[in-house]
Amino acid sequence: MLRLENVLMRQGDFTLGGDLTVPAGARVAVIGPSGAGKSTLLSLIAGFLPASQGRVFWEDKDITMASPGKRPIAMLFQDNNLFPHLTVFQNVGLGIRPNLKLDPSQHALVVDALKRVGLAGFEDRKPAALSGGQQSRVALARVLVQRRPLVLLDEPFAALGPALKAEMLDLVAELLAETGAGMLMVSHDPEDARRIADQTILVAEGVAHPLVATADLLENPPQALKDYLG
C-alpha cells in the first residue's frame, strides 16, 4: 500500500499537494488538465523529485527520503529510456544490475521477460532496429525484471497508434495480473483509463485528489476535468 500523507511539492510558482492512499495491487489512472502535475506526482512517488513537506509511505514504512533505487517502484517513461548503443538484452538487463554482470538465474530472467512481451529472438538487436511498439515492449520487459510491487507508467504508449496502444495496455494489464503488482498510469486519454484502471486519481488545480471509481469520475467529471475533456 502506498500512502501520501499531507505531501506538498513546490517548483518555483508551481505547487502540488496530495493526501491519498493507493491499495496494494490497485490499477489506478492519473488524469487531469495539461500542466496540472500528473508526471510530477509520479516523479515525487518514484523519488526523482523531493517533497517540500509531508511524508510518503510504503506498507507503513517511511520512504520519503529514500532514493529511487531504494523504493519498491519501477517506472516506465514516455520515451522508453532505451540506450541506443546497447542490445535489447542489455537494455533489459540494466533493470537487474547496472553493470550488466548477470548470474545464470538473472540471465534466464531477462530471456523469460523478453519472451513474455513477445520479443524472444530479439536479444541481440539494437533499439534503432526495432519498431516503436517493439521498443515499448523492451522497456516493459525491463520493468518486469525489476520485480517491484508498484509500476509507474508516464504515458509510455502515447506515441503509438490507437490499435497498438490498446494492444500494449492489454499486455500491461495481463502482466500485472500475473505478478500482482499495482500500477499508477498517467494518461491524457480517458479511454485508456477506462480500459485498464478501475480507479483514478484526478490531478487538478494544485491537488492530487484521493482515488475514485474511474467510471464514476468520467461519467460525472468535476468542472476542471470537464473543461479539459471538452
N, C-alpha and C positions, 0 to 999 in steps of 0.2 A: 504494500500500500504506500502510495506517495501522498505526502501532505505538505501543503504550503501554509504556513502559519503567519498571518499578517505580514506577508512579504511585500516589499516595495523596492523597485529598481528605478534608479534615476540615470539618465543620459542627457546632459545638457538641460534643455527645456522639457524633455520628454520624461514622463513617469508612467510606470505600470505597477499596479498593486494587485494582490491576489490573496485569497484566503479560501482554500478549497482542498478537497480530498479526492484522490483517484484510487478506487479499489484495485487490488491485485488482479491482473488478468483482464482488466476492462479495456475495451476498444473505444477510444474517445477521439472525436474530431475536434479541431480547434479552428473556428471560423470567426470572421469579423471583417470590418472595412479595411481597405488597404492602408498600411501605415499604423494600424491600431496597436501592433505589438505582438502579433502571433508568433513570428520567428524569434522575437526577443524572449517570449515566455519559454520556448523550448531551449534556447541558449542558456537561460537562467537555470532551468531544471537540470540541464546537462553539465553545468558548471563552467561554461565558457564566458558567462557574464556574472559578476558578483551581485548579490543582493545588497542594497543600501541599508535595509533593515529587515527584521523578521527572520524566520528560520525555515529550512527545508528538511523534511524528514523522510526516511525510507524505512518502513517497518519499525517505527518508533526510534530509529537511530538518526541522530542529527548529522546530516551530511552537508550542512550549509557551507562549511569551509573546505570540503573535500575537493580535490582536483578532479577533472573529468574522468581520468583513467581509474580513479578510485570509487566512482559511483556505479551503481548497478544498472547502467544505462548504455545502450548502443544507439547511435544516431545515423540516419540516412539523409544526406543532404541533397539539395535540388540538382547540383551539378555532378552528383555521384562521387566526386572527390577521388577519382582514379588517377594513378600515376602512369603517365604515358610511356615511360621507359621500362616499366615492369610488365611482366606477363600477367595473364589472368590469374594463374595460380598464385603468383607472388602478391598481387593486389589483395586477394582474399586472405592469404596467409598473414598479412600485416595485422589482420584483426585478432590474431592469436599472439604473435610475437613480432614487435617492430624490427628486430634484427633478422627475421625470417629463418632462424635456426630452429626448425621444427623437428620434433622427435617423430618416430613412425606413427604413433597414435594421432598426433596433430596433423601429420601429412594426410592420413586417412580421413580426418575430419574435414579438411579442405576439399578433398576429392568428393566426399559424400555431399557436402554443401553445394558444390557445382552441379552434381547430379540432380539434387533436389530442385534446383532452379532451372534445369533443362540445358545445362552447358557442359555436360560430360563430353570430353574430347576437345574442349576449347582451352585447356590448361596452358598451352604454350603460345597462345595468340596475345598480341598487344591490343590495348583498347582501341587504337586507331583502325584496327581491322574488324571491329565489331559495329553492329548497328546500334542505334540509340537504345532500343529495347534490350539488347544483349548487354550493353554497358550497365543498364539499370539492374539487370539480373546479377551481374558481377558484384555490384555494390550491395545488393540484398544478400548475396552469399556471404560477404564479409561480415554483415550484421549477424547472420546465423551462427557463424563460428565463434562469435564472442559469447554466446550463450548467456546473455543478460536478461533479467526478468522484465525489463521495460525497454521498448523500442520507440524512438522518436523519429518521425518522418516529417521532414520540412519540404513539402511539395516535391518529392523526388521524381514524380512522373509528369510534372506539369508540361514538359516539352514534348511529350508523346501524343500521338493522335488518340482520338476518343476510344477506338476499339482496343488499341494496345494498352492504353492507360487502364481500361476496365479489366483487361487480362492481368495486368500487374497487380491491381488492387485485389483481385480474386486470389492471386498467388500469395500475396501477403496474408490475407485472411486465412488461407489454408495452412500456411506455415505457422502462424500464430496459434492456430487451433492445435497443431501438433505439439508445440513447445509449451503452451500455456502462458506465454509472455503477454504482457499488456502492451498497449500502444497509445501514443498521442500523435495525431496526424494533422498537420496544418494543410488546409486546402481553401482555395477560392471558389471551388465548385460545390454547391450544396448536394449535387448528385453523388459526389464522392463520399460525402458524409453519410448519405442515405445508404450507400452500397456497403459500407464496411464498418460503420461506427454506430453502436446503439445509443451512445451518449455523446454530448457535445459541450465544449467549453466555448462560450461566447466571449471574445475579447473586443471591447468597445469602450470608448471614452475613458481610457486610462485604467480599466479594470478587467481582470481575467475572472469572469463570473463562475460560480460553482456549477457543477455538471447538471445538465437537464437532459431529458429524453430527446434524441435527435428529431424524431417525428414531431413531437410537440413544439419544439423550437421553430422548426421550419414551417409548420402549419400556422403558427401564431407568433411570428417574429416580432421582437420589440422594434421601436421606431428606427433605432440606429442600424439594425440589421436590415430592416425593410428598405431603408434609403439606399443601402449598399446593393441589395439584391435587385432593386428596381421593380 
